[in-house]
Amino acid sequence: MSSAVLKGNAFASACKNGAYGKVHSVFDKAINIQVYEEDQLLTVVCEDVDIMSACCVAAAPSGSWEKAAKAGDKVLFTPDTVYVENIPIVGNISSARLWENLSSGEIFALGKPTYAGILAACKVVETYLDKAGKTDTFRIFQLSDFNPVDFIGLGNGLTPSGDDFLAGMLYGVHFFQILYGKSCLWLPKIRGIISQNFHRTGTISRHFLRYAIKGEWGRNTEDFLVALVNSERETLYKTVDRKLSYGASSGADELRGCLFGIREALMDFGA
């Protein structure tokens, strides 16, 4: 059993208030827990995995979460410990370090590149993805003919490519709205459409999209967005590589969504 690092307060809240749940899905380096009476997941990941929404970072008690739990196992949250089938798997929750996204003030305080500079950096990333063989099936879309419903649940896997693309788009637009202190008039409508169509995709994708709508992203996504603003090539490439290591195509699909959202947002701002 190990101490933890938390992303957001959802995990701490479940422990503080006491909650029951069950293991939704298990992987080598991650376990998803579904809280009873709530349509949400809480995720525990190993220390070398990206910090994501509603997440707890802790060492797997058996070296792999697949050895420590299985889908359907009962979970109990107490003020300081998480139990799976009465076995403590995460402890010291009350003293866990909290990791949060950059605040709006911190994002706004970043340097303000020209729109042309950001668009050029986006092109650099797009070219890098092309050379890495990360094909893009979404580039044909423009905002004028973009329908989020066509993307929800599109593709295979626990987080289908279309959902990853939408999450990336939401991250990019939200971040750059804050950076430039402007608003995209079309964004609330797209958020609403996605929220109304959660039923089209699975539990894990709903989990990520729900937080993406709120403008909450993971650590590696934030590193990428900041690097895009700073436009320092070597650092930017490193952040892209970290995203590409996530899932079969999830990282690449999210990056494509980010690029799409950022370009459309800048056009809306007057680029």
C-alpha positions in Angstrom: 0.0 0.0 0.0 1.4 3.4 -0.9 0.7 7.1 -0.5 -0.9 9.0 -3.4 -0.9 12.0 -5.7 -4.4 13.1 -6.6 -5.7 14.9 -9.7 -8.7 17.1 -8.6 -10.7 16.5 -5.5 -13.2 13.8 -6.7 -11.0 11.0 -5.3 -10.5 12.7 -2.0 -14.2 13.5 -1.8 -15.2 9.9 -2.2 -12.8 8.9 0.5 -13.8 11.7 2.9 -17.5 11.1 2.5 -17.2 7.3 2.4 -18.4 5.5 -0.7 -18.9 2.1 -2.3 -18.1 1.0 -5.8 -16.8 -1.7 -8.0 -13.9 -2.3 -10.3 -14.9 -1.3 -13.8 -11.8 -2.3 -15.7 -8.2 -3.2 -15.0 -5.0 -2.8 -16.9 -1.3 -3.4 -16.2 -0.8 0.2 -15.0 -4.3 1.4 -14.3 -7.6 0.5 -12.6 -10.9 2.2 -13.1 -13.4 2.2 -10.3 -17.1 3.0 -10.8 -18.7 4.7 -7.8 -22.2 3.4 -7.0 -25.1 5.7 -7.6 -22.9 8.0 -9.7 -22.1 7.8 -13.4 -18.4 8.5 -12.9 -15.1 6.7 -12.8 -12.2 7.2 -10.4 -8.9 6.0 -11.8 -5.7 4.8 -10.0 -2.6 4.8 -12.2 1.1 3.8 -11.7 3.6 6.6 -11.1 5.0 6.5 -14.7 1.5 7.0 -16.3 0.0 10.4 -17.2 -2.0 12.1 -14.5 -5.6 12.4 -15.7 -8.9 13.6 -14.5 -10.3 12.2 -11.2 -7.1 10.3 -10.8 -5.0 8.9 -8.0 -1.3 8.0 -8.7 0.0 5.1 -6.6 2.2 2.1 -6.9 0.3 -1.1 -7.6 0.5 -3.4 -4.5 1.5 -6.4 -6.7 3.5 -4.5 -9.2 0.6 -4.7 -11.7 -3.0 -3.7 -11.2 -4.0 -6.8 -13.1 -2.6 -8.9 -10.2 -4.3 -6.8 -7.6 -7.9 -6.6 -8.8 -10.4 -7.8 -11.4 -13.5 -6.3 -13.0 -16.5 -6.6 -10.6 -14.5 -6.6 -7.4 -16.1 -4.6 -4.6 -14.4 -1.3 -3.6 -14.7 0.6 -0.3 -13.5 4.2 0.1 -12.7 5.4 3.6 -11.2 8.7 4.8 -7.7 7.5 4.3 -7.7 4.2 2.5 -9.2 2.5 -0.6 -10.0 -1.2 -0.2 -10.6 -3.8 -3.0 -12.4 -6.8 -1.6 -11.3 -5.7 1.9 -7.6 -5.5 0.9 -6.1 -2.0 1.3 -4.6 -0.9 -2.1 -4.1 2.9 -1.6 -3.5 4.7 1.6 -2.6 8.0 3.1 -5.2 9.7 1.0 -5.7 12.6 3.5 -2.0 13.6 3.1 -1.8 13.1 -0.6 -0.4 15.8 -2.8 -2.9 17.4 -5.1 -2.0 18.1 -8.7 -4.2 20.6 -10.5 -4.3 22.2 -14.0 -2.7 25.6 -14.4 -5.2 28.2 -13.1 -6.8 30.6 -15.5 -4.5 33.3 -14.2 -1.4 31.3 -14.8 -2.4 30.5 -18.3 -3.3 34.1 -19.1 0.1 35.1 -17.7 2.0 33.0 -20.3 3.6 34.8 -23.2 1.1 35.9 -25.9 2.5 34.6 -29.2 0.9 36.0 -32.4 -1.8 34.0 -33.9 0.5 33.4 -36.9 3.1 32.0 -34.5 0.7 29.5 -32.9 -0.6 28.4 -36.3 3.0 27.9 -37.4 3.7 25.8 -34.3 0.5 23.8 -35.1 1.8 23.1 -38.6 5.1 21.9 -37.1 3.3 19.4 -34.9 1.1 18.2 -37.8 4.1 17.6 -39.9 5.8 15.7 -37.1 2.7 13.5 -36.7 2.7 12.8 -40.4 6.3 11.7 -40.3 5.6 9.5 -37.3 3.0 7.7 -39.5 0.1 8.9 -37.4 -2.5 9.2 -40.1 -5.3 11.6 -39.7 -8.8 10.7 -40.8 -10.3 13.9 -39.4 -8.5 16.7 -41.3 -11.2 16.9 -43.9 -13.5 18.6 -41.4 -13.9 22.3 -41.0 -16.1 24.0 -38.4 -18.7 24.8 -41.1 -19.4 21.1 -41.6 -18.3 19.7 -38.3 -20.9 17.7 -36.4 -19.8 16.4 -33.0 -22.5 13.7 -33.1 -20.6 12.0 -36.0 -17.5 11.6 -33.7 -19.0 10.4 -30.5 -18.2 6.7 -30.1 -16.5 6.6 -33.6 -13.9 3.9 -33.7 -12.9 1.0 -31.6 -11.3 0.6 -28.2 -12.1 1.9 -24.7 -11.8 5.5 -25.9 -12.7 5.5 -29.6 -10.7 7.8 -31.9 -13.7 10.1 -32.4 -14.0 10.7 -28.6 -10.3 11.3 -28.3 -10.4 13.8 -31.1 -13.4 15.7 -29.4 -11.6 15.7 -26.0 -8.5 17.2 -27.7 -10.6 19.8 -29.4 -12.2 20.9 -26.2 -8.8 21.1 -24.4 -7.3 23.2 -27.1 -10.2 25.7 -27.4 -10.5 26.1 -23.6 -6.8 26.7 -23.1 -6.5 29.3 -25.9 -9.7 31.1 -24.8 -8.1 31.7 -21.5 -4.7 32.5 -22.9 -6.0 35.3 -25.2 -8.9 36.3 -22.9 -11.5 35.7 -25.7 -14.5 33.4 -26.2 -15.5 31.2 -29.1 -19.2 31.8 -29.6 -19.7 28.3 -31.1 -18.1 26.4 -28.2 -21.2 26.2 -25.8 -23.3 24.7 -28.5 -20.7 22.0 -29.2 -20.3 21.3 -25.5 -24.1 20.9 -25.2 -24.3 18.5 -28.2 -21.6 16.3 -26.7 -23.3 16.3 -23.3 -26.6 15.3 -24.8 -25.1 12.4 -26.6 -23.0 10.7 -24.0 -25.1 7.6 -24.4 -23.5 7.0 -27.8 -20.2 6.0 -26.2 -18.9 3.9 -23.3 -18.3 4.6 -19.7 -14.6 5.4 -19.9 -15.0 7.8 -22.8 -17.9 9.5 -21.1 -15.6 10.0 -18.1 -12.9 11.8 -20.1 -15.4 13.8 -22.2 -17.2 15.0 -19.1 -14.0 16.5 -17.7 -12.9 17.8 -21.1 -16.2 19.8 -21.3 -15.2 21.4 -18.0 -11.7 22.2 -19.4 -9.8 19.7 -17.2 -7.0 17.8 -18.9 -4.0 15.6 -17.9 -0.5 16.6 -17.1 1.0 15.5 -20.5 -1.7 17.5 -22.3 -1.0 20.6 -20.3 2.8 20.2 -21.0 2.0 20.0 -24.8 -0.2 23.1 -24.7 2.3 25.1 -22.8 5.1 23.9 -25.2 3.0 25.0 -28.1 2.7 28.5 -26.7 6.5 28.6 -26.0 7.2 27.1 -29.4 10.6 25.6 -28.4 11.0 22.8 -30.9 12.9 20.3 -28.8 10.5 20.6 -25.9 7.5 20.6 -28.1 8.6 17.3 -29.8 9.2 15.7 -26.4 5.7 16.5 -25.3 4.2 15.2 -28.6 6.2 11.9 -28.1 4.8 11.5 -24.6 1.3 11.9 -25.9 1.9 9.5 -28.8 2.9 6.8 -26.3 -0.7 6.8 -24.9 -2.9 4.0 -26.2 -2.9 2.6 -29.7 -3.9 5.9 -31.3 -5.5 7.9 -28.4 -2.6 10.3 -28.0 -2.4 11.0 -31.7 -6.2 11.4 -32.1 -6.2 13.8 -29.1 -3.4 15.9 -30.6 -5.2 16.1 -33.9 -8.3 17.3 -32.1 -6.2 19.9 -30.2 -4.8 21.2 -33.5 -8.2 21.4 -35.0 -9.7 23.2 -32.1 -6.9 25.7 -31.7 -7.0 26.6 -35.4 -10.7 27.1 -35.4 -10.5 29.1 -32.2 -7.8 31.4 -33.6 -9.9 31.9 -36.8 -12.8 32.9 -34.5 -10.5 35.4 -32.7 -9.6 37.0 -36.0 -6.5 35.2 -37.3 
